[in-house]
Amino acid sequence: MTEAAQAMQLPRDAAHVIDEIVSQAPRFLPEFEHVSLTLVGPDRAVETLASTTDLAGELDVLQNKTGEGPCLDARVGEETVVIQHAPHEQRWPAYIPRAVELGLRSQIGVRLNGQGDRLVGLNLYSTSHEAFDPGSVGVAEHFAVHAGLALGHVRREEQLHTAIGTRTIIGTAIGILMERHGLSQTQAFAYLVRQSSTQNHKLRLIATDLVEETERARKHR
């Protein structure tokens, strides 16, 4: 688990951390051959971020289509939802029969904490074990804690880099307007705000267009 936590914490972008999470999970929970990481939207729509097998993705899609299942139940209420002996499971009457037809025998869904307003879930599917050691639930929850920390860390870093980049580009655009039109810093910023409102575009995009247009013009002089 220590090695997995270290691997997930290596400097990289969110996409690589997500791939690392789903690839590391089967090392600790070998009875679950199919693993995915999903994002559940406010409308309960399920988006697969990464999966180890096609079947994991299919079961994610099935929960999305039926609007029920551990993946969705882990979104609210209990953070961990468990299925053992799937063929005899009475919950989720729309999901379970079709999942069993696909080969599902047991499942664990765990919500990853530390994702802000994003609802991310780790989904563990088994096609070989109807029953598994109760200790596997604790392992899954322990692993999910490390996965949530790693993913939350890289997302915060990406947000910070985006914020710094946005401030830089807006500052550059303000400088261009001040030089070009003899405006004060306040007047130049107000101009960008008006353009953003008039064109119904984000301020960052207005600033980026102005900077890129100025750079193109300088190259053609």
C-alpha positions in Angstrom: 0.0 0.0 0.0 2.9 2.3 0.8 4.4 1.7 -2.7 1.0 2.3 -4.3 0.6 5.6 -2.4 4.0 6.7 -3.5 3.3 5.8 -7.1 0.1 7.8 -7.1 1.8 10.8 -5.5 4.5 11.1 -8.2 4.5 14.5 -10.0 2.2 14.1 -13.0 -1.1 15.4 -14.3 -4.6 14.2 -13.3 -5.0 11.8 -16.2 -1.9 9.9 -15.2 -2.9 9.8 -11.5 -6.3 8.4 -12.5 -4.7 5.7 -14.7 -2.3 4.9 -11.8 -5.2 4.5 -9.4 -7.1 1.9 -11.5 -3.9 0.0 -12.3 -2.8 -0.2 -8.7 -6.1 -1.3 -7.2 -6.0 -4.9 -8.5 -2.6 -5.4 -6.7 -4.4 -5.3 -3.4 -7.7 -6.7 -4.3 -7.0 -9.5 -6.8 -10.5 -10.9 -6.5 -11.7 -7.9 -8.4 -10.5 -8.3 -11.9 -12.3 -5.2 -13.3 -11.7 -1.7 -11.9 -12.9 1.7 -12.9 -12.9 5.3 -11.6 -16.1 7.3 -12.3 -17.3 10.8 -12.0 -21.0 11.2 -11.0 -22.6 14.5 -12.0 -25.3 16.5 -10.2 -27.8 14.9 -12.6 -26.5 11.4 -11.5 -24.9 10.9 -14.9 -22.0 8.5 -14.7 -18.8 9.2 -16.6 -16.0 6.7 -16.7 -12.6 8.4 -16.2 -10.6 5.2 -16.6 -11.0 1.4 -16.5 -8.8 -1.6 -16.5 -11.2 -3.6 -18.7 -14.0 -3.1 -21.2 -16.4 -4.9 -18.8 -15.7 -2.4 -16.1 -16.7 0.4 -18.5 -19.8 -1.6 -19.6 -21.0 -2.0 -16.0 -20.4 1.8 -15.4 -22.6 2.5 -18.4 -25.2 0.1 -17.2 -25.5 1.9 -13.9 -25.7 5.2 -15.8 -28.5 3.8 -18.0 -30.5 2.3 -15.2 -29.9 5.1 -12.8 -29.0 2.8 -10.0 -26.3 0.7 -8.5 -23.4 0.9 -6.0 -21.6 3.5 -8.1 -24.5 5.9 -7.7 -25.4 5.0 -4.1 -21.8 5.7 -3.0 -22.5 9.2 -4.3 -24.7 10.0 -1.3 -25.2 8.4 2.1 -22.8 5.6 2.7 -19.3 6.1 1.3 -18.9 2.3 0.7 -21.5 0.1 -1.0 -21.0 -3.7 -1.2 -22.6 -6.5 -3.2 -21.9 -10.1 -2.4 -23.7 -13.0 -4.2 -24.8 -10.7 -6.9 -27.2 -13.3 -8.5 -29.2 -13.2 -5.2 -29.1 -9.4 -4.7 -32.5 -7.8 -4.3 -31.4 -4.1 -4.4 -31.2 -2.3 -7.7 -33.7 -4.4 -9.7 -33.0 -2.7 -13.0 -29.2 -3.0 -12.7 -28.5 -6.3 -11.1 -30.1 -8.8 -13.5 -28.4 -7.2 -16.5 -25.1 -7.0 -14.6 -25.3 -10.7 -13.7 -25.9 -11.5 -17.4 -22.6 -9.7 -18.1 -20.8 -11.9 -15.5 -20.9 -9.8 -12.3 -20.6 -11.8 -9.1 -19.7 -9.2 -6.5 -18.9 -5.5 -6.4 -17.6 -2.7 -4.1 -18.2 1.0 -4.7 -16.2 3.5 -2.7 -16.4 7.3 -2.8 -13.2 9.2 -3.0 -13.1 12.1 -0.5 -11.2 15.3 -0.9 -12.5 16.1 -4.4 -14.4 19.3 -3.6 -17.7 19.4 -5.4 -16.7 16.5 -7.7 -18.1 13.1 -6.8 -15.6 10.5 -7.8 -16.0 6.8 -7.1 -13.7 3.7 -7.2 -15.6 0.7 -8.6 -14.4 -2.8 -8.1 -16.1 -5.6 -10.0 -15.6 -9.4 -9.7 -16.6 -12.0 -12.2 -15.0 -14.9 -10.2 -16.0 -14.4 -6.6 -19.5 -14.2 -5.3 -18.2 -13.9 -1.8 -15.0 -12.2 -0.6 -13.2 -11.7 2.6 -14.8 -8.9 4.7 -11.3 -7.5 5.1 -11.3 -6.6 1.4 -13.8 -3.8 2.2 -11.3 -2.3 4.6 -8.5 -2.6 2.1 -10.7 -0.9 -0.6 -11.5 1.9 1.8 -7.8 2.3 2.8 -6.8 2.4 -0.8 -9.5 4.9 -1.7 -8.2 7.3 1.0 -4.7 7.3 -0.6 -6.3 7.6 -4.1 -8.4 10.5 -3.0 -5.5 12.3 -1.5 -3.4 11.8 -4.6 -6.1 13.0 -7.0 -7.1 15.9 -4.8 -3.5 17.1 -4.6 -2.9 17.0 -8.4 -6.2 18.7 -9.1 -5.4 21.5 -6.7 -2.0 22.0 -8.4 -3.7 22.1 -11.8 -6.2 24.7 -10.6 -3.4 26.8 -9.1 -1.4 26.7 -12.4 -4.6 27.7 -14.3 -5.2 30.6 -11.9 -1.6 31.8 -12.2 -1.8 31.5 -16.0 -5.1 33.4 -16.0 -3.7 36.3 -13.9 -0.6 36.5 -16.2 -2.6 36.7 -19.4 -5.0 39.3 -18.1 -2.1 41.3 -16.8 -0.5 41.2 -20.2 -3.7 42.2 -21.9 -4.1 45.2 -19.5 -0.5 46.3 -20.3 -1.2 46.2 -24.1 -4.3 48.3 -23.7 -2.6 50.8 -21.5 0.2 51.2 -24.0 -2.0 51.2 -27.1 -4.7 53.6 -25.9 -3.1 55.5 -23.1 -5.4 54.0 -20.5 -4.9 53.6 -16.8 -4.7 50.1 -15.3 -8.3 50.5 -14.0 -9.6 51.8 -17.3 -7.9 48.9 -19.2 -9.4 46.3 -16.9 -12.8 47.9 -17.2 -12.5 47.7 -21.0 -11.8 44.0 -20.8 -14.8 43.5 -18.5 -17.0 45.3 -21.0 -15.8 43.2 -23.9 -16.4 40.1 -21.9 -19.9 41.1 -21.1 -20.7 42.3 -24.7 -19.3 39.2 -26.4 -20.5 36.8 -23.7 -17.1 35.3 -23.3 -14.9 34.7 -20.3 -12.5 37.5 -19.4 -9.6 35.1 -19.8 -10.6 34.3 -23.4 -10.9 38.0 -24.3 -7.5 38.7 -22.8 -6.0 35.7 -24.6 -7.4 36.8 -28.0 -6.0 40.3 -27.5 -2.5 39.0 -26.5 -2.4 36.5 -29.4 -3.6 39.1 -31.9 -0.9 41.6 -30.7 1.8 38.9 -31.0 0.7 38.0 -34.6 0.8 41.7 -35.5 4.3 42.1 -34.1 5.6 39.1 -36.1 4.3 40.5 -39.4 5.9 43.9 -38.9 
